[in-house]
Amino acid sequence: MSSQLSRGPSGVFDIREHEHEDVLRRVEHVFGVDLERASVVYGESGATEGFRTSSGTWMRIERRHRWRINSAIWVGLEAASTVQGVRKPEWFQGATWVDHARGLAWRADEVEFISAPVVGDPITAKTLPDEWWATLRQSLAALAEHPTERVGMTQAHLTKRIDEVFPGVDTIVDDWATAHADVHWGNLSTEGHLIDWEDWGTAPRGLDAATLWQSALPDPAVAARVQEEFAEDLQTRSGKLSQLLACANAIRVAARWGMPTPLSEPAKAASAELLKWLQG
């Protein structure tokens, strides 16, 4: 297959569409497993895929352009293996290599297979038992105390995103903690596992709770439950700023699409109250 065909017309190699059987065979050889092709699950961006293996584990495979590798994200899953007290898939081993023909770098990680499905949406979240919420609280509390040099979100990023929608707000964060940095219903299993550890690192206290709250906004009852469960973080100044950031992101997406979204309208209403609190 030519390099042009492998990458596609746009020059972006979409793992969902472009042939890469050689990559799968290499993973099988390196890890000594067979990949169950029918079990494949693709990531939304066309950069990742996962398979059940003959060893009863899960294989996550990712491609990145060689000139766009973010070193922290690239090893996020491996680095998360040091975090204790958090319910998450166990990491076993990984491998990376350069694919000169495609101009890519590949990474494969073998992790614990989690049979529980992801929560997925606020409708399913309504059915979660109290024990699930307690497990998540415990996980995020343990993660917050984990020392790390990784950065999940910077002050500069938070300030920029808020200022784009709500100029003039004092965005200085006074309380930082270690965070997963991408907590939403698609990254939580129905048994309380936190998955997808690319972005974790230090962030404003309350960022994880605020991100989950944002994904619950289409359902007021679930959004209220998140507020109740994580009030200790969300009622702090850093927690309020994290929520305002979540609102700003939802409003920015709607503006880019040129139409309201299920998140943008409740985000506008919530932001009014947050601004009163922060500017009061």
N, C-alpha and C positions, 0 to 999 in steps of 0.2 A: 504494500500500500504506500502510495506517495505521501510525502510530508504534507502537501497541500490538502489531500483528501483526508488525512488523519485529523488535521486541525479544523477542517471545515472552512467554508467561504469567509467567515469573519475572522479566522485565525485563532478562534477559541476552541479548545478541545473539550467537547461536551461528553462527559463520561457515559451519559445515558444514550447517546446516539452513535458515537464513533467506536469502531472496532478496536479492542485492546486485549484480545485473548492472550497474547504473549505476556501481558502484565499479570493476568490471573494465573497463568501457568508458572510464572516466576514466583509469585506469592506462595503457591502450593509447594513448590520445590524448596524454598527457603524455610518455610515454617513446618514442612512435613505433614501437611493436611490436604484434604480435598475440599474445595469450595462447593457448596450446594447451590448451583447456578439458579435454580428456581426460587430460592429464598431471597434473592437480591432486593435490597431497598436502596433507592437513590436519594441523595440529598437534593434540596430544592435548586441549588445553583448549578448542578451538573458537574460538580467538582469532587463529589464523594459518593461512595457506594459501600454497602455492607452485605456480608454473606454469613450464613451459618456454616460451620465447618464440621468435618468428620470427627473432630475431637470434642464436639459439643460446646465449642466456643464461638465467638463472633469475630469476624475479620472486617475491620474498617480500612478502606483503601481511599487514598486522597491523591489528587494530582494538583500541582501548582506550576505555573510558569517559573522557570529557573530564576528569572530576574525579579520575581515578586514574592519571594519567600520571606515571610515574617517569622523570625527565629522563635519568638515567644509562642505564637499561635501554633507553629509547626510541631512543637514539643509539648503543647498544653496537656494532652491526655497523659503522656508519660510523666510529666511533672506532677500531675494531680495524684499520682500513686503514693505520694508522700503525705497526703492529707488524711488525717485520722478522724474518726467520729462522724463521718458523712456517709450516708447510704448512696453508693454509686457502684458502677461496674468495676471489678478489679482489672487492672492492667497487667498483662503477662509479659509481652515482649513486642518489639517493633523492629522495622527495617526501613531504610531509605536508600534510594539510588537515583542516578541521573539517567534520563532517557534522551540521548542526544538526537535521535531521529525525529522526535516530536518536539524537542525544545522544552521538555518538561522535567520536573522532579516528582518522584512518587514516594509516598509513605504508606506503609501498611502496619496496622496495630492489631494484635490479637488480644481480645479482652473477654471478660466474663459474659456469657450469653444471658440476657435478661428476657425471660419469657413474657413478663407482664407488659401489656401494651402501654403506650404513652397516654396520658390523660387527653390531650388533643384539643379540648375546647371547654368553655365554661359550662356547657350542658353536662358533660361528664363530671366536671369538677363538683357540681351540685350533689353528686351521688357519693362523694368520697367520705369515708367515716372520720370521726374525730381523731382516731389513731393516726391516720394519714397526715393530718395537719400537725399533730404533735411530732411526728417523725421529721417532717420538713423543718419545723422550728428548731429542733435539735440539730439537724444537719447544718442549717445556715448559721446557727450560733457557734457550732464547733468550727466551721469554716472561717467565720469572722475572726477567730482567735489564732488562726494558723499563720505563723510568720512567713513572709515571702518577699522576694525582690521583684516578683512579677507585677505588672501594672495592668489592672483591668479597665480603669478609666482615669484620665488625667483631669486636673482642674481646668486646663485649657480647653479640653473637649467639651466638658460640661458647660463652661461659660459660653463658648461659641454657639452651641446648639440652643441654649436658652435665649441668648441675646438675639438670635435670628428671628425669634417669634415674640419674645417679651423683652425688648430693650430696656435698659435702665435698672434691672434687678441686681441687687447685691448677691452675687453667686459664690462668694467665698465659702468653701466648705470647712467646717471646724471639727469634723470627726470622720476619720477614715478607718476602714476595716477591709479584711480580705473578702472578696466576693466571687461568686460564680460568673456574674456579669451577663448572663443570658438566660435568666430563669423565666420560662413561659411554659404553657401547657404542653407544648411539643417536646420540651426537654425534661419532663417529669413523668415517671411511670406511675401506674395505678398502685404500685407497691411502695412509692416514695423515693425511687432512685432518681438522682440527678445525673443527667447524661450530657454529652457534648461539652467537653472541658477545654475548648480552644482558647477562650478569652479570659479565663479567670486571673485574678490578681487584686491588688489594692484598689479600692473604689470608695466613694462616699458611703458612709454608713446608711443602710436602708435601700441601697440601689437594687438589691435582689428582690426585696419585698415590693419596691415601687415598680419594677419590671413585671412582676407577676400581677400586680394590681392593674397595670395598663392592659395586660392581656385579658383581664376580667371585666374591663369597662363595659362591654356590650351587655352584660348581665348585672344589674345593680346589686342583686342579692349576693352574688359571688364576689363582686368588688368590695362590698361591705364586709364579707367574711375575711377577705385578705386584710382589710384595714383592722379588723378586730384581732386576728391572729398575730399580726406583726405591729401592733400599736406601739410597742416599746421602741421600735426603730422608726416607724413612719411618722411619729409625732415629734421627732427631733428636727432641728433645723436642717441637718444634712438629709434626713428623710423627706422633708418637705421639698427641698431642692431636687432631690431625685425624682419625686413625683412630678414636679414642674418640668423637669427634663423629659419624662415620659410623655407628658401632655404635649410639649413642644414637638417631639418627634412625630406623634400621631397627627398633629395639625400640619406639620411640614409635608408629610406623605400625602394628605388630602389635597394640599395646595399644589403639589407636583402633579397629581392625577387630575386636578381640575374638578373634583367632585367630593362630597362628603364620604367618609368611610364609617364602618361600625365603631371605630375607635375615636374618630375625630370629634364628633358631636359631644359625646360625654366628656371627652378631654377638654373641650372648650369650657363646659360648665364647671368641671372640677378645677380648672386653672384659675378661674375667677376667685374661688375661695382660697386657693393656695397663695395667690398674689396678695390678698388681703392679709393673710397670716404673715407672709414674709416682709411685707412693706408696712405692717402695722406698728 
